[in-house]
Amino acid sequence: MAGFAHHQVLTLADKVVDAVKSGAIKRFVVMAGCDGRQKSRNYFTEVAENLPKDTVILTAGCAKYRYNKLNLGDIGGIPRVLDAGQCNDSYSLAVIALKLKEVFGLDDINELPVSYDIAWYEQKAVAVLLAFLHLGVKGMRLGPTLPGFLTPNVAKVLVEKFDIKPIGTVQEDIAAMMAGR
């Protein structure tokens, strides 16, 4: 199921908020950006297959083609993959995060039960990364390969200011996401 952009997700806002408050949804994982076609780049498929059943994936970009046809089910009628569209549509993911921050009365977007696992393959994924950096999101994972523009000095700034991490193994990354890191 695809095409959920922020307009559609916000129509489900009450249902999503109730599911979070009741514990039916424990975490959201933003898996957005671009991924390659090589069979060896199966990290995002494996993450989607191994996430706990109380986790919803928010996605934008072509990385979704790694998992959007998997039968991941739903949580109380809310699909476990909510697709905002392409990388250019990552704005919808930002709107959803900001709305959740508002609804839960939080001061910082990083207090949300949201983890960020950003796919890097080509330049368009920069739109996703920059949108979340602008919002002050910290602790994003980036990979499975790192961008060529990520010089040691740029990497140092991103790590120090935004706690950017390279993608690791599926099991380690899922454990860290579920622990809120």
C-alpha positions in Angstrom: 0.0 0.0 0.0 1.5 3.4 -1.0 0.6 7.0 -1.3 0.1 8.1 2.3 1.8 11.6 2.2 1.1 13.8 5.2 -2.5 14.7 4.2 -3.6 11.0 4.4 -1.6 10.3 7.5 -3.0 13.3 9.3 -6.5 12.0 8.5 -5.4 9.0 10.6 -3.9 11.2 13.3 -6.4 10.3 16.0 -6.0 6.6 15.3 -2.2 6.9 15.2 -2.1 8.9 18.5 -4.5 6.4 20.2 -2.3 3.5 19.0 0.8 5.2 20.4 -0.9 6.0 23.7 -2.2 2.4 24.0 1.2 0.9 23.2 0.0 -0.7 20.0 2.6 1.4 18.2 5.8 1.5 20.1 8.1 3.1 17.5 8.2 4.7 14.0 11.2 4.2 11.8 11.8 6.6 9.0 13.4 4.6 6.2 13.8 7.2 3.5 16.2 8.1 0.7 17.6 6.3 -2.3 19.0 2.8 -2.6 20.8 1.0 -5.4 19.6 -2.0 -7.4 22.4 -4.4 -6.5 21.1 -7.5 -4.8 23.8 -7.1 -2.1 22.1 -3.9 -0.9 19.5 -5.8 1.0 19.9 -3.9 4.4 16.6 -2.1 4.2 14.7 -5.3 3.2 16.2 -7.1 6.2 15.4 -4.2 8.6 11.8 -4.1 7.5 11.4 -7.9 7.8 13.0 -7.9 11.3 11.4 -4.8 12.9 9.1 -5.6 15.8 5.4 -5.9 14.8 4.6 -2.8 16.8 6.7 -0.6 14.6 5.5 1.5 11.7 7.8 2.4 8.8 7.5 6.0 7.4 9.1 6.2 4.0 9.8 8.5 1.1 12.2 7.7 -1.8 13.2 4.6 -3.8 14.6 2.7 -0.8 10.9 1.7 -0.2 11.2 -0.7 -3.2 13.3 -2.9 -0.9 10.3 -3.6 1.4 7.0 -2.0 0.2 5.8 -5.3 -1.4 6.5 -7.3 1.8 3.5 -8.5 3.7 4.2 -6.6 6.9 0.5 -6.3 7.9 -1.0 -3.5 9.9 -1.5 -2.3 13.5 -5.2 -1.8 14.2 -5.9 -0.9 10.6 -2.9 1.4 10.2 -0.5 -0.1 7.6 3.0 -0.8 8.9 4.4 1.1 5.9 3.2 4.6 5.4 4.7 5.9 2.1 5.0 9.6 1.5 6.3 9.3 -2.0 9.7 10.0 -3.5 12.7 11.8 -1.9 11.2 15.1 -2.9 8.2 14.3 -0.8 10.3 13.9 2.4 8.6 17.2 3.4 5.6 15.0 4.3 7.7 13.0 6.8 8.8 16.3 8.4 5.2 17.5 8.6 4.1 14.1 10.2 7.0 14.3 12.8 6.2 18.0 13.6 2.5 17.1 14.0 3.3 14.2 16.3 5.5 16.5 18.4 2.7 19.0 18.7 0.0 16.4 19.5 2.2 14.9 22.3 3.1 18.3 23.6 6.9 17.8 23.2 9.5 20.5 23.2 12.0 18.6 21.0 11.4 16.5 17.9 14.1 14.1 19.3 11.7 13.1 22.1 9.4 11.3 19.7 9.4 7.5 19.4 11.0 7.9 16.0 14.3 6.5 14.6 15.8 7.5 11.3 17.5 5.1 9.0 18.3 7.1 5.9 19.3 5.3 2.6 22.2 6.9 0.8 22.8 6.0 -2.8 22.6 9.2 -4.9 22.4 13.0 -4.5 18.6 13.2 -4.3 18.7 11.6 -0.8 20.4 14.8 0.4 16.9 16.3 0.4 15.8 13.8 3.0 18.9 14.3 5.1 18.8 18.1 4.9 15.1 18.3 5.8 15.8 16.3 9.0 19.0 18.2 9.8 17.1 21.5 9.5 14.5 20.2 12.0 17.3 19.3 14.4 16.9 15.6 14.3 19.8 13.8 15.9 21.0 10.2 15.8 20.2 9.4 12.2 21.8 6.4 10.6 23.1 6.9 7.1 24.2 4.3 4.5 24.7 1.5 3.6 27.4 3.3 1.8 28.4 6.9 2.7 28.1 9.8 0.3 31.3 10.8 -1.6 30.9 14.4 -0.4 31.3 13.2 3.2 34.9 14.4 3.7 36.5 13.8 7.1 35.8 17.5 8.1 32.1 17.3 7.0 31.7 13.9 8.7 33.1 15.4 11.9 30.6 18.2 11.9 27.7 15.9 11.2 28.8 13.5 13.9 29.5 16.2 16.5 26.5 18.4 15.8 23.8 15.8 14.8 25.1 12.5 16.1 25.0 11.0 12.5 26.0 7.3 12.5 26.9 5.0 9.7 24.5 2.1 9.2 25.8 -1.0 10.9 24.4 -4.5 11.0 20.6 -5.1 10.8 20.5 -6.6 14.3 22.6 -4.0 16.0 20.7 -1.1 14.3 17.3 -2.5 15.2 18.3 -3.0 18.8 19.6 0.6 19.0 16.4 2.0 17.3 14.1 0.1 19.7 16.2 1.4 22.6 15.7 5.0 21.2 19.3 5.4 20.1 
